[in-house]
Amino acid sequence: MVGPLPFHINLAGPTAAGKTAAALAIAQAHACEIISVDSALVYQGMDIGTAKPSAAELGAVPHHLINIRDPLQAYSAAEFVKDAQVLIADISARGKLPLLVGGTMLYFKALAEGIDPMPAANAEVRAQIELEAQRLGWPAMHAQLAQLDPATAARLAPADSQRIQRALEVYRLSGLPLSHFHARTTAGDTSAPGAPLISLEPQDRAWLHARIAQRFDLMLAQGLVEEVKTLRARGDLYPDLPSMRCVGYRQVWEALDGMSPLADMRDKGIFATRQLAKRQITWLRSMPARQVVACDAPDALAQVLRAVRGLMEQHA
């Protein structure tokens, strides 16, 4: 895509901040379509643990980038940028407001700033690849690379652990083969640095922690453990997949594997979700141009609607 993106509004916030309710309120007030900015909502069959909008909510307003991947498939920031750019243009061309909603901050950042020409080394991803290699062996990792990046795999020996690891690392971070980056340029003017961002942030962190605990308990009551058991029963999924590393799913999987007591699963899941929210808030606070709405204020939805109305008036 060439040229700046059409006008759109970003609505971000930590997990459990009330983004879905705010997005639906905006949709009731304005003709818009929602683009999900969430690395977990892309997966089919992962509904409870991702707090996926209900069928009624999905039917109330057009949603995009939800249920677009099987849990066995990866979905990268680079793929999100490509998909979101097309959707923003299409929705705008239909005379509607593109509303980007979610909490995957890497996706917002990638859309606004573009994708780096080559992903830097990532210690966490490298450690995950090392663990897989210890379990499966480097020839098996080479075979995995051959499926993802045939051109690179063809020039590497099955025992060339260092280069296999780097090629897999690049793919997992970007969703693109290593060979692609030889001729890659930055996103340049396809990015959207001027897109307004409304940020839902709690004034009282304890309010958010209580919401996170309540929501995790609801997920358990709705059948999160059974949902993970169903995913495990497929036989082709494993805990190192990006889908199974999602908060909640990882903790349930580990408990079912006997890696941690089932009795500890709830506390581990809530703690991991709180850590995710902390990282999301830290990222949001690094964005000076955002418009902050206190998500724990009694009139939070009214504040969001006023902010959207003001942004649309400015744009008009």
N, C-alpha and C positions, 0 to 999 in steps of 0.2 A: 504494500500500500504506500502511495506517495502523497506527501502533503500532510498538513495538520489534521487531527481528528475533529469531527464535528463536536459541537457543544454537548457535554454530558456531565452528570453529577456523580461523584463518588460518595458512598455512605459506608464508613468503616467503623470498627469498634471491636473490643475484645469479645471473646466468647461469652454468651449469656447476657450481653448488654441490651438485648432487645432489638437487634437489627431487623429481624423478620417483621415484627410488628410495625416498626417505623417505615419499612419499605412498603408494606401493604397500605399504610395510612397515606403515604405519598401517592401510591397508585390510585387510591380512591379520589384524590384531589386533582391529579394531573394525568393526562394521557401518556403513559410511559410503559416501557418494557424493562424487565429486570434482568441484568446480567450477573450471574453468581460469580463472586470472587472468592472461591472457597475450594481448596485442594482436596477436601474430603467429599463434598457434595457431588463431585464428578462421578463417583462410583455407584454402580447399580448394586442393589441388594444390601446396601449399607445405609439404612434409613433411620434406625433408632439411635445408634451411637453418634450419628452426625447431626442429629436434631434437624433432619431434612424437613422442609415445609410439607405440610399435609397435602393430600390430593386436592382438597377444597382450596387451600391457599395457592397451590400451583395452578389451579383452574381459574382463580379469580383475576389473574393478570399473567400475561406471557412471561415465562421464565426461560433463561438460556444457560447453557453449560452446567446443567444438572442431569445426572444419569447418562453421561456420555461415554463412560469407560467401564469395562469389566474390571473387577478388582485385580486381575492378573496383569493389567496394562498400566504402564506409567503415564502420567500427565505432567508436563513440565511448564515452567514459567514461560519458556519460549513459545510453546504451543498455545498457552493462554493468551499471550500478546497477539499472536496471529489471529486466533479465533475472535478475541474481543475487538480488535480493530475492524474486522469485517462486520461484526454484529453492530457496533456503534454506528458505522456508516449506513448499514441497512435500516436500522431502527429510525435513525434520523431522517433517512430518505422517505420513510413512511409517515413522517410528520409527527413522530412521537419522541419523547424524551428518553434517551438511554440512561438508565439508573444502575450504576455498578454497586453491588452490595456484598460485603463479606468481611472476613477477618484474616485472609491470607495476605499478609503485608508484602511478601515478596512479589506477588502478582501485581499489586498496586504499584510497587516500586518499578517493576520491569516495564509496565505499561507507560509510566510517566517518564522514565529515564532511559529506556531501551535495555537491551541485553548486552552484556560485555562481550567483546570478541572471543574471549576464551575464559571459561570459568576458572577461578583461582582454586588452589588446593583446598579441600575441605576435610578437616581431621575426622569429623563424625562419619562422613560418607566413606572415607578410606578405612576407618575402623570396621564399618559394616561389611565392606568388601573383604577385608582380611578375615573376619569371622566366617563369612561364607566360604572363603577359599580353604580355611582350616577344615571345614566340614565336608566340602565337596571336592577339593583339589583344584589346582590351577588349570589343568586340561578342561575340566568342566566349566570353569569360568571363561576360558577361551571359547568354548562352544557357545556359551551364553552371549559373548561378544560377537561371535559370528552371526548370530541372529539379529543383533541390534545394529552392528556396524561391519558388514561383510568386507568392505574395502580395507579397513584397518586390521581386522582379524587375519586377513589373507597374507599380510606382510609380517605378522608376529608369530613366533614359535609358541606352541602350547604351554611351554614352561617359562616364558618370558614374563614373570610375575609383575615386574615393575611397570612395564608398558601396558600390559593387560589391565592392571589396576587403574592406571591413569585414564585409559580409554573408557573403561566402565564408569569411572568417576565423572568424567566429562559428560557422558551420556545421561547419567542419573541426575546431574545438576542442571543440565540444559534440555534434555530430551532430544539432543541432536548428536549425530556421529562426529567423532574427532575429525574426520576428513572434511566435514562441512566447514570447519573453522578456518581452513587454509585460505578461503576466498571470502570469508565473512566480513561484513562491515557493521558498524554500530547502527542502531535504529534511526539515529539522526532526526529528521523532521517528521518522522512517523510517530514520534512520542508525543505526549500531551502534558507538558509541564504546567500548563495553565488551568487544567481541569480542577474545578472547586472540590474540596473535600470537607464533608461534614463528619465530625468524629464524635461518636458516642463514648463518653468517658465518665466513670463514677467519681463523685466527690468523696464518697466513703468506700474505701476498698472492702470493708466488712460487708457492705450491701452486696457487692459482686460475689464475694466468697459464699455468702448465703445462697445466692441465686445458683451458683455453680453446684453447690451441694444438693439443693432441691432438684435441679435438673438432672443430675446424675442419678439420684434416687428414683426419679420418674423414669429414666431410661431403663434402670434395672427392673422396675415394676412393669414396664412395657415389654420386656423380654430381650434386653441387650445380650444376656448370656446365651439365650437360645439363638439369637441372630448370629453370634460368633460361632456357635456350634454348627449351624447350617453352612456357614462359609467354610469352616474346617472340613466338613463332610464332603465337600467337593473333591478334595484330595489333591488339587493342583496349586493351592495357595500355601504360602509359608510366611513365617513372621518377619522376614527381612524385606518383604514387599512394601513399597510406599503406602499402599492402602492399609495393610495390616499394622503399620507403624503409627497410624492415626491414634490420637489420644482416646483412651477408652478401649479401643479394640486391642491395643498392645497389652494393656493390663489384664483384660479378660483372657486373651490368648495365653499369656504367661501363667495365669492361675489354672487354666484348663490343662496346661502342659505340666503342672506341678512345680513350676519354678518359684511360685510364691503361694502361700496359703490362700484358699478361697476367702477366708474370713478377712484377709487384708486387702482384697481386691477393691472394695469400695473406697477405702481410704487412699489407696495408691492412685485410683482413677481420679478422685477429687483433687489430690495433690498435683498430679500431672496437668490437670485442666487449669488449676490455679497458676502453675508455672507458665503454661501457654498464654494465659491472659496477661500475666506480668510482662512477657516478651512483647505481646501485641501493644500494650499500653506504652512501653518504652519506645517502640518504633513510632507510634502516633505522636508522642511528645517531641520527637525529633523533627516533626513537620510544622514549621512555624506558621505556614499559611492556612492551616486548617481552621474550620469553624467548630468550636467545641460546644457540644450540648451535654449537659449533665444528665446521664441516662437514669440516675436515681432521683431526679427531681419529679415532683408530682405532675408537672406540666411538660414533661420531656417530649411527648409526641407533638404538642402544640408548638414547642420551640423548633422542632425539626421542620414542621410544615411552614413556619414563618421563615426559616432559613432558606428552604427550597424556593418559596415564593419570591423572596428577595433576590436570590441568584437568577431566577428566570426573568424577573423584571430587569435586572442589570443586563442580562444577555439580550433581551428584546430591545 
